[in-house]
């Protein structure tokens, strides 16, 4: 029998997963347009790069190696990482050569950064430091992910 605390834990996790799934599906109209026009036009790929980094770090955080009883964090962010990789692949496919090279470089940077975080935290940190460090990185990457679309506003304001 589950305790009330466990019931609330899973209820909040399921609600968070539904919200996150909606967030991961929200770029579909943008990528439908990119696919239809066969061009990324003036869209930026950075928000998807930052979202991928966030999903990877949060997926790592939710695994039992880092924190206990957070499998819902792992499943939703693992799913989110797959969505982000799909969006990034479409972006790379339909972008101009210069933007394509930049996006591939950013993608490799994210993979390298995440691999470094994974190896360093697993090999050189014990609990509870691992959980605290990866959790802090998770919060930081979440802030960056939600702030990254602001780069578009800055770019637009410079063009006025």
N, C-alpha and C positions, 0 to 999 in steps of 0.2 A: 504494500500500500504506500502510495506517495504522500509525503507530508505536504502541508499547505505551501511551505516555502518552495518545495520542488515543483508543485503545480504552477505557482506563479512564475518560477524560473522558466519552465517550458512554455507557458502561455506568452510571456514576454519575448522569448526566443522565437516562437512561431510568428508573433505579430511583427517582430523585427525582420524576420525572413520575408514576410509578405511585402513589407515596405521596401526592403532592399531589392527584391525581385522586380517590383515596379520601377525602381530607380535604374536597374540594369536593363530593363526593356525600353526605357524612355528615349534612347537614341535611335530606335528603329525608324521613325519618320525621317530623320536626318539621313540615315544610311540608305533608305529607300530612294530618297532624292539623289544622293551621290551615285547610287547604282543606276538609276534611271538616266541621269545626265552624263554618266561615265566621267565624272569630274568631282574633285573635292571642293571646287570653287574656292571660296574664302574661308571654309571651315578649318578650324585648328584641330590637330590630332592630339595636342598635349593633354586635354582632359582625360582621354582614354588611356594614355600612358600613365598618368598619375593614378587613375582608377585601378589600373592593373597592378601597380605597385602596392596600393592599399589593399586590394583583394588578396594578393600573395602574402603580405605581412599578416593580415587578419586570419587567413587560412592557417598559417604557421602558429599563430597565437592560440587558435582553438584546438590544436592537437594536444593529446595527453602529454607529450614531451614538454609542453610549455605550460598549459593550464588544464586543470581537470574539469570535467563536466561541461564542456563548451563545444560539443560536437555540432550544435546548430550554427555556431559561428563559422566552423570549418566548412560545413556543407554549403551554406549560402555564399560565402566568399570564394570557395572553390568554383561554384557555379558562376559567380560574377567574374572570376578570372577567365573562364572560358568565353563568356560574352565579350569581355574586353579584348581578348586575343582575336576573336572573330571581327570585331569592329576595327581593330588596328590592321588586321589583314586586308579588310576592304579598303581602308584608308590608304594603305600602301599601294594596293592594286590600282586605285584610281587617281593617285596623286601624280604631279609632275616629277621629273627625275630628281630635282634638287630636294623637294619635300620628301620624296621617297627615301633618299639617302639619309636625311636628317631623322626621319621616323625610325628607320632601321637602327641607326646609331642610338637613339633614345631607348628603343626596345632592348638592344644589347646591354645598355647601361642599366636598365631595370633588372634584367636577368642577372647581371653581374652583381649588382647591389643586393638583390634578394639572396643570391647564393652565398654571398659574404655574410649577411645577417644570419642565415640559416646555419652555416658552418661555425661561425664564431660563437653564437649563442648555444649551440648544441655541444660543441667541444670544450668551450672555456668557461661556461657559466653553469652554476648549479641553481636549483630552486632555492629560494624564491626570487633570486636576482634575475634569472632567465625570464620569468613571468613578468616581472616589473619592467625590464628593459624592452622586451618585445611588445608589451602592452603600451609602453610610452611611445615606441616607434609607431605602433598602430594608431594611436591618437594623433600623432604628428602627421602621419601619412593621410589620415582622414581629413584633417584641416587643410592640408595641401590639395587634396583631391577636390574638396568643395570650393577652395579659393582659386583653383586653376582656371575656371571659366572667366574669372575677372580679368585675365590677361587679354581676353577678347575685347572687353570694355575699354581697357587701356589703349589697345591698338586702334579701336574705333575713335576714341577721343583724340588721339594724335592726328588722325586723318581729317579732322574737322578743321 
